[in-house]
Amino acid sequence: MTQISVAQQVVDALKELGVKHVFGVPSGGWVDYMEAIRTTEGIDFVLATHEGGAAFMADVCGRITGVPGVCFGTFGPGATNLATGVGSAYLDRSPMIALTDEMPEHKRGRIVQMAIDHQALFKPITKKTTRLEPGKVREILFEAAQEALSGVPGPVHVGLPVGMSAEKTTPQDMAPLPVIKADKASDEQLEKMQSLFSDAKKPVLVLGLRAATCGLGKEIKALAEKFNVPVVINPMAKGILDETDPHYAGVLFHALSDVVGQTHQQADLVVSIGYDEVEFSYEDWLPDAPLVSLDIVATDLDTNTYTLACDVLGDIAHSVNQLLACDCGPKDWDLQALAERKADMFARMSPQNNAFGPCAALDILREKFPQNGIMTCDVGAHIHLIGQKWPTPKVGLQIMTNGWSAMGFGIPSAITAKLCLPDTPVCSVVGDGGFLMTAGELAVAVRENLSIVFVLFTDNDLALIRIKQEKKNNPIYGTPIRERGTIGGDNIFGVPVLKAFDQNEYGQALDKAFAMGGPVIVEAILDSREYDDLVLRKDRG
């Protein structure tokens, strides 16, 4: 068999895995890999402005496509920059292969410019870290992809020793490896689950990210309807059940979560499905009731204080179907009272007296933005409103980071959504604090001519921190972004900026932006005080 360069073997293996984009900032050691990508049809290198942005892009690429997102950074600062987005993939559970330059063997452990131990750097924020070997390219990359996709998805780091890319070896004769699926839960666990659920008078269903990624929307709806039980969700499970469903009770942790707590605190049994504690620890909201968890990993719970009645470990879909097969009647919930609580909650998140605050900005955006479009958002006070009030008709149409929760996520995530799904409308809601962290990635949107509307909430305030300062009666310090004014001029890195100071101007700006080609910023100049009574509330009502 013909010998092929290591660089070409890497690109061929990535393409065979289904990878279409590699995001990064190049180095001298990456040149051979870039040339292999350039000459290989169906896979592209996307130049990011910052390695952290590249890794955020790869994170969201993995979420959207189900294929590991791929990113690259060079030695030292390239790798440490990349690590921010790799951590995002780790705690937001996104499949990823993170590539970095590494020193050749004879320089490892020596004092060398830019050199740190990349294996040690990535070990705590990846499922696995390894390095490439010239005779095992396909084996290493296919094992990395299998690890990234199996169980709880996440990133795998593969170091690329500099100087190896041009070496020629015979490619291994092997295909991509299958994803390892969870076995079914034991009959004993399933029977105990059914018994506990049948005996409960007021069980509540609590859904997490893995319930959403398993595609269990129909089963969840059937469970709620058959047994007359309310459903509470974690923010990253948005879209699994329609907000107008009579059993939908709201979102944990986000705006007015104390109202949601008025429902789940009545429960005499909590049934969590695919719940990931990385979003919100059980101890912060769990009522005084036993917990039954349906998941593929063991539950993290303080069992000295709370009761883990049954840890149903195994294929989540199978466990849910066994729960659906329970032979018991409807439970004792008052859905009319639930409807009244929910209506009051949403009313309180509506704009008051024509004020132009974040509530109005989100309502008007939802009215203008297509129902099938993807909205990504950054981290800040606005994410608490989005998590609770943004109607999300389908899983994957709202993309956030709530495990890693890094500011700067919004812009790169929208770029990836549009690259992966060019025919889908995409917008992003970003606060002015997060905007400043990754504004440079707008250059990518310009270069790729991506039609994305970036909705910039300018309030000149790191509102969540300012609210916490005021709750402690501390002076406001270190949280104003500027004294007053807007983020900048009428154009940022080639992206036109449409400014809006009231609801009417904002609606007109959105209409114009959605009709334009390429990236556009709609800057809404808002009053952040609207957040004060809505966010950072206790989940126990």
C-alpha positions, 0 to 999 in steps of 0.5 A: 500500500502507498505510504501517505504523510501523517498530515494527510492521514489525519485529515483523511481520518477526520473526513471519514469521521464526518468532520467538515470544519476544523477551527483554529489559529495556525502555527508553523507546525500546522502548515502541512495539516492546512495544506492537506485540508486545502487539497481534500474536498469536503473539509475546510479550515476556519481561521478564528481570531482567537483559539478560545473562539475556535474551541467554542465553535468546535463545541457547538459544531459537535452539538449540532452535527453529532460528529466531534467538533475539531479545533487546533491551537499551537504551543503554550498560549495557543493551547491555554487559549484553546483550553477555555473552549475545551472546558466548555465542551467538557462541562457542556457535554459536547463531543470534541477532538482538540488538537495542539502542537506538541514538542517532539520527544527529544525536547519534552521536559527541556526548557524551550520557548512556549513549552508546557506539558499539554498532556497535563494541561488538558487532563482535567478538562477532557475525557482523555488526552493522548498524542499522535504516533506516525504508525497509528494515526487512524487508530488514535483518532478513531479511538478519540472519536469513540471516546468523545461520543460514548457515554457522557459526550466530551472532548479528547485532546490529541497532541501533534508532535511537531516534525511528524506531519511530513513523515510518510507511513502506511495507513492502517486498514481500519474503519471508525469505531462504533459509539459504545451504548449504555446497557439497559438498567437491571430488572431490579432497578426498573421494578423498584422505580415502577413501585416507587412511582406507582405509590407516589401521590404527587411525583414530579418529572425533572428533565436534564440535558441527556433527556433532550439529547436522547430525543425523548420529547414524545415519551416525556409528553406521554408520561406527563399526560398519562399520569397527570404530572408536572414537568420541570426542566434544566436550562439546556433541556429547553425545547423538550416540552412546549412551554404551553403544555399544561404539564410544563412547570418551568425552568430551574435556576433561571428567572423567577425560579422561586415560582417554579419551586412552588410546584416542585416543592409539593412533590412527594417523589422526584423523578429526574431523567437525564439530569446533569448536576453540572447545571444545578446541584440537587441540593440547591432545590430538591424538596424533602422527597425521595429521588429516583434518577434515570441516567447513564451515570451515577447520581451525585447527591449528598445522601446524608441529607437527601434520599436517593431511593433508586439510581436507575443506571442504563439506557435512558430511553429504555428506562423511560419506556418502562416508567411509561408502562407503570400500571397506575392511575393519574396523580393528584396534581392540580393542573389549574393551579399550575397554569395560574402560577405559570401564567403569573410567572410569564406575566411578570417577565413581560415588559411593563409600561412600554419600558425598553428593557430586556423583557421587551427586547426578547419578546420583540425578537421572538415575534420577528425571528422565525420559529425554526431559527436557532438563537444562541446566547451569551452568559450574563443576566439575559441568559436567566431571562432566556432560560425561563421565557424564550419559547423554544419549539424544539430541542437545539433551537436555543443554544447556551452554555450552562455547565461551563458558563463562559462569557464570550460563548454567544458570538462563536456559537452563532457562527458555527450554527450558521456554518453547519446549517446555512439554510437555517436562520440564526441570531445571537443575544449577547450582553455588552460584557460578553460581546467585548470578550469575543467581538474579534470573531465577527471578522470570521462572520464577515469573511465567511459572509454569514447571515447572522443577526447579533442582538447586542444588549447594551446596558453598560452593566455587569448586571448579575454582579451588580445585583449581588453587590447591592444585595450585600449593601456594597457600593457599585464598583468594577461592574460598569462597562462604561459610564454611558453610551453605546458599544461603538460606531456604526460598523465593527470589524466590517459588521454594520451596527443598527442602534435602537433606543426604544421598542419602535426603533428596535422593531424596525432595526430587527426588520432591516437586519433580517432583510440584509445579507451577511452579519448585522449587529442590532444594538439595543440600549436597555435599562438593566434594572429590569433584571433586579426583581427577576433573577437570582431568586431561590428555587425553593418557593 
